[in-house]
């Protein structure tokens, strides 16, 4: 999901909300303390499994099994994805959901040490901290379940095990199946290098596959009979690069050439480019998409090949719920900052030294609601924010300014720095959920803001028709 850019944007109204310290909230926080060893064990196991998108078999099973052991009713394999599940406890309204992720990134394997050294060369690693994401959210759901079981809270709590955030966006397929339609509010968090209740959006993104088909020929014997698909791909990417001068500064376009022939002495009949288009506003992404289609058509015309543009996924921008953010912020202040040992700060500074960023250690405290830094990335959590009111918080689990989607996040997420951030995330989520159950007027305000900001917009995802693209191996 992440990387935070250093551009600032105001978060709108930031009226402070005072968090209530209630018996149910204290009991929920105590629950997380009691389950802390299990949550850390879950996180470490998922960290070691390091399973990539839609291959998170052991990771999903570990979370689902633990939810069942804690009394949840678990439905596995939802929305056509074997590694997606929903765990539910309670009955009636309100229905409060919480999301957890657990997919790793390819190629960033790392030991839990402050210098770059892969655990297994070329293997995957949790470079976005998702090994902590799922356990923290499940810990919060368990804390609420216990209060419902004790008769202190009324309603339903639902944990969503959501795979493949780093690839196809598992939440989008779950939303298409209507799994979030009856939720009154849903919460999520994300590992970060800072701690804040999020008041800024994410980038809307569309993922494209651009294909060209030509005619093969011997590159020396009769090249005049060939029509090179690679020529078309090169002209297409050149056209995209020429576009860069004429798009808004907020837009991003990045691509890789997936297929470009096999050997030089054969005119290639097929080429494929994978391209992502992003902007903070979906309308701008749609304009980029329309222009990209024209570039592909022009490249095909110039090379006498045929071109095809396929939208294979994407995400909307986050619909920020400021009422919910203020509630999260109040609970962060109620909890107080995470405290690190001298050894943990030294670990963080070693990572910063190794990656060439200021050696300031771990972030301690809570960032204000005003002037927050935008996240230079996209997430399928944003799609859910257009289906149900979504409250989102970031919690520090990695050293300040250390590279994201990279080995430092893996290293910190496999030791006590990550564990502390995970527990803090679990507590702020649980505390905020208690407020939503105990304060109907606050929940109503969250829902009213959602309806006002959505303003009749009909959510339609970017995913193509048909089942999720499950791995073939």
Secondary structure as UniProt FT lines:
FT   STRAND          4..9
FT   HELIX           23..49
FT   TURN            53..54
FT   HELIX           57..69
FT   TURN            70..71
FT   STRAND          73..76
FT   HELIX           78..80
FT   TURN            82..83
FT   STRAND          85..90
FT   STRAND          95..100
FT   STRAND          104..105
FT   TURN            106..107
FT   TURN            121..122
FT   TURN            127..128
FT   HELIX           130..149
FT   TURN            150..151
FT   STRAND          156..161
FT   TURN            165..168
FT   HELIX           170..176
FT   TURN            177..182
FT   STRAND          185..192
FT   STRAND          196..197
FT   STRAND          204..213
FT   TURN            219..221
FT   HELIX           223..225
FT   HELIX           229..243
FT   HELIX           244..246
FT   TURN            249..250
FT   STRAND          252..259
FT   TURN            264..265
FT   STRAND          270..279
FT   HELIX           282..303
FT   STRAND          306..315
FT   HELIX           322..335
FT   HELIX           342..355
FT   TURN            370..371
FT   STRAND          372..375
FT   HELIX           381..384
FT   TURN            385..387
FT   STRAND          390..396
FT   TURN            400..401
FT   HELIX           407..413
FT   HELIX           416..438
FT   HELIX           440..454
FT   TURN            455..456
//
